[in-house]
């Protein structure tokens, strides 16, 4: 994978939708996955250039925090190629 990955995990679906919307609008990123983990946890994963992903994660985290609880977030600037297998 040549692009950076960013994650925002929330404790509610509305907060995750808000995060995804904000992330897509904040920077030139692609939503790679929207995964309902279980027990109310929902993860939004985006990909793009490192600066765009960082901006998107910051924006998504802030927006989701206004609606619900942000559980975790992270940016992987240069994920290993094996990480692709986890997202299939």
C-alpha positions as CSV (number, residue, x, y, z in Angstrom):
1,X,0.0,0.0,0.0
2,X,1.5,3.3,-1.0
3,X,-1.0,5.5,0.7
4,X,-1.4,6.5,4.4
5,X,-4.2,5.1,6.4
6,X,-6.3,6.9,9.1
7,X,-8.7,5.4,11.6
8,X,-11.4,7.0,13.8
9,X,-13.4,4.6,16.1
10,X,-16.5,5.7,17.8
11,X,-19.0,4.2,20.3
12,X,-22.1,5.0,18.1
13,X,-23.2,4.9,14.5
14,X,-24.3,8.5,14.4
15,X,-20.8,9.7,15.6
16,X,-19.1,7.4,13.0
17,X,-21.3,8.8,10.2
18,X,-20.5,12.3,11.4
19,X,-16.8,11.4,11.4
20,X,-16.9,9.9,7.9
21,X,-18.7,12.9,6.5
22,X,-16.3,15.3,8.1
23,X,-13.2,13.3,7.0
24,X,-14.4,13.1,3.4
25,X,-15.1,16.9,3.3
26,X,-11.9,17.9,5.1
27,X,-9.3,16.5,2.7
28,X,-8.7,14.5,-0.4
29,X,-9.1,11.0,1.1
30,X,-11.0,7.9,0.2
31,X,-13.2,6.0,2.7
32,X,-11.7,2.5,2.5
33,X,-14.0,0.9,5.1
34,X,-16.8,1.6,7.4
35,X,-16.9,-1.3,9.8
36,X,-19.4,-2.0,12.6
37,X,-17.2,-3.8,15.1
38,X,-19.9,-4.6,17.6
39,X,-21.0,-3.5,21.1
40,X,-21.7,0.0,19.6
41,X,-18.1,0.4,18.2
42,X,-17.9,1.6,14.6
43,X,-14.6,2.3,12.8
44,X,-14.1,4.6,9.8
45,X,-10.9,4.0,7.8
46,X,-9.6,6.4,5.1
47,X,-6.6,6.4,2.8
48,X,-4.7,9.1,1.0
49,X,-1.6,11.3,1.2
50,X,-0.1,11.6,4.7
51,X,-1.0,15.2,5.3
52,X,-4.5,14.7,3.9
53,X,-5.1,11.7,6.1
54,X,-3.9,13.5,9.2
55,X,-6.1,16.5,8.4
56,X,-9.1,14.2,7.8
57,X,-8.5,12.2,11.1
58,X,-8.3,15.4,13.1
59,X,-11.5,16.7,11.5
60,X,-13.3,13.5,11.9
61,X,-12.3,13.1,15.5
62,X,-13.5,16.6,16.4
63,X,-16.8,16.2,14.6
64,X,-17.5,12.8,16.1
65,X,-16.7,14.1,19.5
66,X,-19.6,16.6,19.2
67,X,-22.1,13.8,18.6
68,X,-20.8,10.9,20.6
69,X,-17.7,9.3,22.1
70,X,-14.4,8.9,20.2
71,X,-12.8,5.6,21.4
72,X,-9.6,5.8,19.4
73,X,-7.9,7.3,16.3
74,X,-4.6,6.8,14.5
75,X,-2.7,7.6,11.4
76,X,-0.3,5.1,9.7
77,X,1.9,7.1,7.4
78,X,3.5,4.1,5.7
79,X,1.6,1.0,6.4
80,X,3.3,-2.3,5.5
81,X,1.9,-4.1,2.4
82,X,0.6,-6.9,4.6
83,X,-1.9,-4.5,6.2
84,X,-3.9,-4.6,3.0
85,X,-4.9,-8.2,3.9
86,X,-6.5,-7.0,7.1
87,X,-8.8,-4.7,5.1
88,X,-10.0,-7.3,2.6
